[in-house]
Amino acid sequence: MRWTSTGIMAALQSTCPDPRDARAGFTLIEALVAMALLLGFVSVLGPHLFYARRIADRIDGRVAAQVLLRTLLDAPIDRAILANGTRDGETAGLRWSVTSEPMFVDAMVARRDAAAGAAADKKQEPAAKRPNWIAYHLVATVSWAPGQRVSADTLRLGLGADE
């Protein structure tokens, strides 16, 4: 046996018989350099992580707004009320509006002289009144926070004013 001690057990564990074991671990300078590097990385990445956190916090509102917008555009619309202009409301904290305006396109309107020429060729039958369809431009907008909104537009057919 090389050494002996009659002290308590904790005192025995603190003695170091091998001088190579005394050099194990980090020095104070090495620990401070590691901490400085770690703080440098955190300071560079911190703003980016904060920005990503803000985006993740707002994603629930954005997803809910997208779902409501899709529902507004896909829902069956009473085509007789398309000409009434704007409808709006609030659903589950989301503010929405649907605006419709008629679109008049020359290609959609049949010419009177072409229709009269085609009718002259056929037998004189009483002409059935055809519905007057008009294209309406719909714009749906949903907002979930101040300055946060999503919108989409589509075309729908509706009956004209003379119906």
C-alpha positions in Angstrom: 0.0 0.0 0.0 1.4 3.4 -0.9 -0.6 5.6 1.4 -2.8 5.3 4.3 -5.2 7.7 6.1 -7.2 7.4 9.3 -9.5 10.3 8.4 -13.2 10.3 7.5 -14.4 8.9 4.1 -14.9 12.4 2.5 -11.3 13.3 3.3 -10.1 10.2 1.7 -11.9 11.0 -1.6 -10.5 14.5 -1.8 -6.9 13.4 -1.8 -5.4 12.8 -5.2 -2.6 10.3 -5.3 -2.0 10.6 -9.1 -0.7 14.0 -10.2 -2.2 13.6 -13.7 -5.7 13.5 -12.3 -5.1 16.9 -10.6 -5.0 18.6 -14.1 -8.4 17.2 -15.2 -11.2 19.7 -15.9 -11.4 23.3 -17.4 -9.5 26.3 -16.3 -11.3 29.5 -15.5 -10.1 31.1 -18.7 -11.4 28.2 -20.8 -14.8 28.3 -19.1 -15.1 32.1 -19.6 -14.2 31.8 -23.3 -16.8 29.1 -23.8 -19.4 31.3 -22.0 -18.4 34.3 -24.3 -18.8 32.1 -27.4 -22.2 30.8 -26.2 -23.4 34.4 -25.5 -22.2 35.5 -28.9 -24.2 32.8 -30.6 -27.3 33.6 -28.5 -27.1 37.3 -29.3 -26.9 36.6 -33.0 -29.7 34.0 -33.1 -31.9 35.6 -30.4 -33.7 38.2 -32.7 -34.4 35.5 -35.3 -35.8 33.2 -32.7 -38.0 36.0 -31.3 -39.3 36.8 -34.8 -40.1 33.1 -35.5 -41.9 33.0 -32.1 -44.1 36.0 -33.1 -44.9 34.3 -36.5 -45.9 31.1 -34.7 -48.1 33.0 -32.3 -50.0 34.6 -35.2 -50.3 31.4 -37.2 -53.5 30.3 -35.5 -55.3 33.5 -36.5 -54.0 33.3 -40.1 -55.1 29.6 -40.4 -58.5 30.4 -39.0 -58.8 33.4 -41.4 -57.8 31.3 -44.4 -60.4 28.6 -43.5 -63.2 31.3 -43.1 -62.2 32.9 -46.4 -62.4 29.6 -48.2 -65.8 28.9 -46.6 -67.1 32.3 -47.7 -66.1 31.8 -51.3 -67.1 28.1 -51.5 -70.5 28.6 -49.8 -73.5 28.6 -52.0 -74.6 32.2 -52.5 -78.2 33.2 -53.2 -77.6 34.6 -56.7 -80.5 37.0 -56.4 -78.8 39.0 -53.7 -75.5 39.3 -55.5 -76.5 42.8 -56.8 -77.0 44.1 -53.2 -73.3 45.0 -52.9 -71.5 44.4 -49.6 -72.2 41.9 -46.8 -70.1 41.8 -43.7 -70.1 40.3 -40.2 -68.0 38.7 -37.5 -67.4 35.1 -36.8 -65.4 33.7 -33.9 -63.5 37.0 -33.5 -62.7 37.2 -37.3 -64.1 40.2 -39.1 -65.2 39.4 -42.7 -66.8 41.2 -45.7 -67.9 40.1 -49.1 -68.3 42.7 -51.8 -69.9 42.0 -55.2 -70.1 44.2 -58.2 -71.5 43.4 -61.7 -69.1 43.0 -64.6 -70.3 44.0 -68.0 -68.4 42.3 -70.8 -69.4 43.0 -74.4 -68.7 39.3 -75.4 -71.4 38.2 -72.9 -74.2 40.2 -74.4 -75.9 38.7 -77.5 -76.4 41.1 -80.4 -80.0 42.0 -81.1 -79.6 41.8 -84.9 -78.0 38.3 -84.7 -80.7 37.1 -82.5 -83.4 38.5 -84.8 -81.8 36.9 -87.9 -81.7 33.5 -86.2 -85.3 33.8 -85.1 -86.5 34.7 -88.7 -85.1 31.4 -90.0 -87.1 29.3 -87.6 -90.8 28.9 -87.5 -92.6 31.7 -85.7 -92.8 30.1 -82.3 -93.4 32.1 -79.1 -90.0 32.8 -77.8 -89.4 31.6 -74.2 -88.0 34.3 -72.0 -84.4 33.5 -71.3 -82.9 34.5 -68.0 -80.6 37.5 -68.0 -77.3 36.2 -66.4 -74.7 38.7 -65.3 -71.2 38.0 -64.1 -70.4 39.4 -60.6 -66.9 40.0 -59.3 -66.8 38.9 -55.6 -64.1 40.0 -53.2 -64.0 38.4 -49.8 -61.8 39.8 -47.0 -61.1 38.4 -43.5 -59.2 40.2 -40.8 -58.1 38.7 -37.5 -56.0 41.5 -36.0 -55.3 45.2 -36.8 -53.4 45.3 -40.0 -53.7 41.6 -40.5 -56.0 40.6 -43.4 -56.3 38.1 -46.2 -58.5 38.5 -49.2 -59.5 36.6 -52.4 -61.7 37.2 -55.4 -63.8 35.1 -57.8 -66.5 35.4 -60.4 -70.0 34.2 -59.9 -73.1 34.3 -62.2 -76.3 36.0 -61.0 -79.6 37.0 -62.4 -79.8 40.4 -64.0 -81.9 43.3 -62.6 -84.8 42.8 -65.0 -85.6 39.3 -63.5 
